[in-house]
């Protein structure tokens, strides 16, 4: 599998993100009582073709301690869950739309880095 490997604190593999697949995060908070069918329905509402292209769909609960990643692996759905015991994930409170993330940003997010507040690119023409 070609892609980005997310490692745990001891260096063990947590999840393999395939390089050719896209990653979408649902803004705002999602009811974490939803499992595969409920989360897939949210994706279906967003994408007419549904979640069957193998993209990763990331959801966060109101406590910001739980993230779920849903994807289709050509034989069925997979649901990966990460629950923090002490800290919280940085996550936008508002919205319900999906936004695309890079593999670098999702890895940073899973390590607690607030990728939603990164510096914006500045474009200048003159020094003064």
C-alpha positions as CSV (number, residue, x, y, z in Angstrom):
1,X,0.0,0.0,0.0
2,X,1.5,3.3,-1.0
3,X,0.6,6.2,1.2
4,X,1.2,7.9,4.5
5,X,1.5,5.9,7.6
6,X,0.2,7.4,10.9
7,X,2.3,6.0,13.7
8,X,1.5,5.8,17.4
9,X,3.7,7.1,20.2
10,X,5.7,3.8,20.2
11,X,6.2,3.7,16.5
12,X,3.5,1.1,15.8
13,X,1.2,1.5,12.7
14,X,-2.2,3.1,13.5
15,X,-3.6,3.6,10.0
16,X,-2.3,3.7,6.5
17,X,-3.6,6.5,4.3
18,X,-3.5,5.6,0.7
19,X,-1.7,8.2,-1.4
20,X,-4.1,8.3,-4.2
21,X,-7.2,8.8,-2.0
22,X,-8.7,12.1,-1.0
23,X,-9.5,13.1,2.6
24,X,-12.6,15.1,3.6
25,X,-13.4,16.5,7.0
26,X,-16.9,17.3,8.1
27,X,-16.9,20.8,9.7
28,X,-18.8,21.2,13.0
29,X,-19.6,18.4,15.3
30,X,-21.1,15.0,14.4
31,X,-23.2,12.8,16.6
32,X,-20.7,10.1,17.5
33,X,-23.5,7.6,18.2
34,X,-23.6,7.3,14.4
35,X,-21.8,4.3,13.1
36,X,-21.1,3.2,9.5
37,X,-24.6,3.5,8.1
38,X,-25.3,6.9,9.7
39,X,-21.9,8.4,8.7
40,X,-22.2,7.0,5.2
41,X,-25.6,8.7,4.9
42,X,-24.0,12.0,5.8
43,X,-21.4,11.5,3.1
44,X,-24.1,10.5,0.6
45,X,-25.9,13.8,1.3
46,X,-22.7,15.6,0.5
47,X,-21.5,13.6,-2.5
48,X,-24.1,12.4,-5.0
49,X,-21.8,9.5,-5.9
50,X,-21.6,8.5,-2.3
51,X,-18.6,7.3,-0.3
52,X,-17.7,4.5,-2.7
53,X,-14.6,6.1,-4.3
54,X,-12.3,5.1,-1.4
55,X,-12.0,8.7,0.0
56,X,-11.5,9.1,3.7
57,X,-14.3,11.0,5.6
58,X,-13.3,12.4,9.0
59,X,-15.9,13.2,11.7
60,X,-15.4,14.7,15.2
61,X,-17.8,14.6,18.2
62,X,-18.9,17.5,20.4
63,X,-16.5,16.5,23.2
64,X,-13.7,16.8,20.6
65,X,-12.1,13.7,22.2
66,X,-13.3,11.3,19.5
67,X,-12.6,11.2,15.8
68,X,-14.0,8.7,13.3
69,X,-12.7,8.1,9.8
70,X,-15.0,6.2,7.4
71,X,-13.8,4.8,4.0
72,X,-14.8,2.1,1.5
73,X,-12.1,-0.5,0.7
74,X,-13.8,-2.1,-2.3
75,X,-15.2,-5.0,-0.2
76,X,-17.0,-3.0,2.5
77,X,-16.9,0.0,4.8
78,X,-14.1,0.5,7.3
79,X,-14.5,2.7,10.4
80,X,-11.4,3.8,12.2
81,X,-11.8,5.5,15.6
82,X,-9.4,7.4,17.8
83,X,-10.4,8.6,21.3
84,X,-8.2,10.8,23.4
85,X,-8.1,10.2,27.1
86,X,-6.9,13.6,28.3
87,X,-6.7,16.1,25.5
88,X,-9.0,17.3,22.7
89,X,-8.7,17.6,19.0
90,X,-8.7,21.1,17.5
91,X,-11.9,21.2,15.5
92,X,-14.1,24.0,14.0
93,X,-17.3,24.3,15.9
94,X,-19.5,25.7,13.1
95,X,-20.6,24.2,9.8
96,X,-21.7,20.9,8.4
97,X,-20.0,20.9,5.0
98,X,-17.0,18.8,4.1
99,X,-13.6,20.4,3.4
100,X,-10.7,18.6,1.7
101,X,-7.5,18.0,3.8
102,X,-4.1,16.9,2.7
103,X,-2.5,13.8,4.2
104,X,0.1,16.1,6.0
105,X,-2.8,18.1,7.6
106,X,-4.7,15.0,8.8
107,X,-1.5,13.6,10.3
108,X,-0.9,16.9,12.1
109,X,-4.5,17.1,13.2
110,X,-4.3,13.6,14.7
111,X,-1.2,14.7,16.6
112,X,-3.2,17.7,18.1
113,X,-1.9,20.5,15.8
114,X,-4.6,23.0,14.9
115,X,-4.5,22.9,11.1
116,X,-7.6,25.1,10.9
117,X,-5.6,28.2,12.1
118,X,-2.5,27.8,9.9
119,X,-1.1,31.0,8.5
120,X,-2.6,32.2,5.2
121,X,-0.3,32.7,2.2
122,X,0.6,36.3,1.7
123,X,1.1,37.8,-1.8
124,X,2.9,41.2,-2.0
125,X,4.2,43.1,-5.0
126,X,6.3,45.8,-3.3
127,X,8.4,45.9,-0.2
128,X,7.2,49.3,0.9
